[in-house]
Amino acid sequence: HKKGREDTMPYEGSEERRDLQLRPLQGQPSRGL
């Protein structure tokens, strides 16, 4: 397990996932649902 890219911006993926979960219709409903 390398802690480099994720450590640089761990919120990047978390934020994107949160956005899809909060409003999957605005993002990708196929992925949200």
C-alpha positions as CSV (number, residue, x, y, z in Angstrom):
1,H,0.0,0.0,0.0
2,K,1.6,3.3,-1.1
3,K,0.6,6.4,0.8
4,G,1.4,9.1,-1.7
5,R,-1.3,10.1,-4.2
6,E,-4.1,9.4,-1.7
7,D,-2.1,11.2,1.0
8,T,-1.7,14.2,-1.2
9,M,-5.4,14.7,-1.7
10,P,-7.5,12.2,0.3
11,Y,-10.5,14.5,0.3
12,E,-10.5,14.5,-3.5
13,G,-12.2,11.0,-3.7
14,S,-14.2,11.4,-0.6
15,E,-15.6,14.7,-1.8
16,E,-16.5,13.3,-5.2
17,R,-18.2,10.3,-3.7
18,R,-20.1,12.5,-1.2
19,D,-21.3,14.7,-4.1
20,L,-22.6,11.7,-6.0
21,Q,-24.3,10.4,-2.9
22,L,-25.8,13.8,-2.0
23,R,-27.1,14.4,-5.5
24,P,-26.5,11.4,-7.8
25,L,-29.0,12.9,-10.3
26,Q,-26.7,15.9,-10.9
27,G,-23.7,13.6,-11.3
28,Q,-24.1,10.0,-12.5
29,P,-27.3,8.3,-11.5
30,S,-26.0,5.0,-12.9
31,R,-23.1,5.1,-10.4
32,G,-25.1,6.6,-7.5
33,L,-27.9,4.1,-7.7
